[in-house]
Amino acid sequence: MAIPPLPPRPSTGGVSGDFQLPALDDAAAQPAQPGNSAFGDMLGKALDSLSATQVDAASQSQALATGQASDVSSVVMSVERASLALQVAAQVRNKAVEAYQDIFRMQV
């Protein structure tokens, strides 16, 4: 019994063995400009905001403990806002670490 021949290979669109990767655009090779928002800047601003929220909650709770604050509900809201912000930051960190570990375990 004879084996039938393989069908012809599909065209590769003119790609030959001497194919070279195109050069990167100049815009992609340049670092972020001051007008552009880089990921590190965004992360720094988010951490500054988290820190400010924590400081505000601490100062309001201290004012409540010393009897200087009269509105208990605003203090509770501030403390809960700080608690939720910290929980979100922890979850974002956990997801980033998990993604890094997934990439590290990826086989090439």
C-alpha positions as CSV (number, residue, x, y, z in Angstrom):
1,M,0.0,0.0,0.0
2,A,1.5,3.4,-1.1
3,I,1.4,6.4,1.1
4,P,-0.3,9.4,-0.6
5,P,1.9,12.5,-1.1
6,L,1.5,15.4,1.3
7,P,-0.5,18.4,0.1
8,P,1.5,21.5,-0.9
9,R,2.4,23.8,1.9
10,P,0.5,27.1,2.1
11,S,2.2,30.3,1.1
12,T,4.0,32.1,3.8
13,G,3.2,35.5,2.3
14,G,6.6,36.0,0.7
15,V,8.6,35.4,3.8
16,S,11.9,33.8,3.0
17,G,14.8,32.4,5.0
18,D,16.5,35.8,5.1
19,F,13.6,37.5,6.9
20,Q,14.7,40.1,9.4
21,L,12.6,41.7,12.2
22,P,11.6,45.3,11.6
23,A,13.4,48.0,13.6
24,L,11.5,49.4,16.6
25,D,9.8,52.7,16.2
26,D,11.7,55.7,17.6
27,A,8.7,56.5,19.8
28,A,8.8,53.0,21.4
29,A,12.5,53.2,22.1
30,Q,12.3,56.6,23.9
31,P,11.6,56.8,27.6
32,A,8.4,58.2,28.8
33,Q,8.1,62.0,28.4
34,P,7.0,64.2,31.3
35,G,3.5,64.6,29.8
36,N,3.0,60.9,29.5
37,S,2.0,58.8,32.5
38,A,4.2,55.9,33.2
39,F,3.2,52.9,35.2
40,G,5.7,53.7,38.0
41,D,4.3,57.2,38.3
42,M,0.8,55.9,38.5
43,L,1.8,53.4,41.2
44,G,3.6,56.0,43.2
45,K,0.5,58.3,43.1
46,A,-1.7,55.5,44.2
47,L,0.6,54.7,47.1
48,D,0.7,58.3,48.1
49,S,-3.1,58.4,48.1
50,L,-3.2,55.3,50.2
51,S,-0.8,56.8,52.7
52,A,-2.8,60.0,52.9
53,T,-5.9,58.0,53.5
54,Q,-4.3,56.1,56.3
55,V,-2.9,59.3,57.9
56,D,-6.3,61.0,57.7
57,A,-8.0,58.0,59.3
58,A,-5.4,57.8,62.1
59,S,-5.7,61.5,62.9
60,Q,-9.5,61.4,62.9
61,S,-9.6,58.4,65.1
62,Q,-7.1,60.0,67.5
63,A,-9.3,63.2,67.6
64,L,-12.3,61.0,68.4
65,A,-10.4,59.2,71.2
66,T,-9.3,62.5,72.8
67,G,-12.8,64.0,72.5
68,Q,-11.9,66.6,69.9
69,A,-14.2,65.1,67.2
70,S,-17.9,65.5,67.4
71,D,-19.1,63.6,64.3
72,V,-18.6,59.9,64.9
73,S,-20.0,58.8,61.6
74,S,-17.4,60.8,59.6
75,V,-14.6,59.2,61.7
76,V,-16.1,55.7,61.1
77,M,-16.4,56.4,57.3
78,S,-12.7,57.6,57.2
79,V,-11.5,54.5,59.0
80,E,-13.5,52.2,56.8
81,R,-12.3,54.0,53.7
82,A,-8.7,53.5,54.8
83,S,-9.3,49.9,55.6
84,L,-10.9,49.2,52.2
85,A,-8.1,51.1,50.4
86,L,-5.5,48.9,52.2
87,Q,-7.4,45.7,51.3
88,V,-7.5,46.7,47.7
89,A,-3.8,47.5,47.7
90,A,-3.0,44.2,49.2
91,Q,-5.1,42.3,46.6
92,V,-3.5,44.2,43.7
93,R,-0.1,43.3,45.2
94,N,-1.1,39.6,45.5
95,K,-2.4,39.5,41.9
96,A,0.9,41.2,40.7
97,V,3.0,38.6,42.6
98,E,0.8,35.8,41.2
99,A,1.2,37.1,37.7
100,Y,5.0,37.3,38.1
101,Q,5.1,33.8,39.4
102,D,3.0,32.5,36.5
103,I,5.4,34.2,34.1
104,F,8.4,32.8,35.9
105,R,7.0,29.3,35.7
106,M,6.2,29.6,32.0
107,Q,8.2,27.3,29.8
108,V,9.7,28.8,26.7
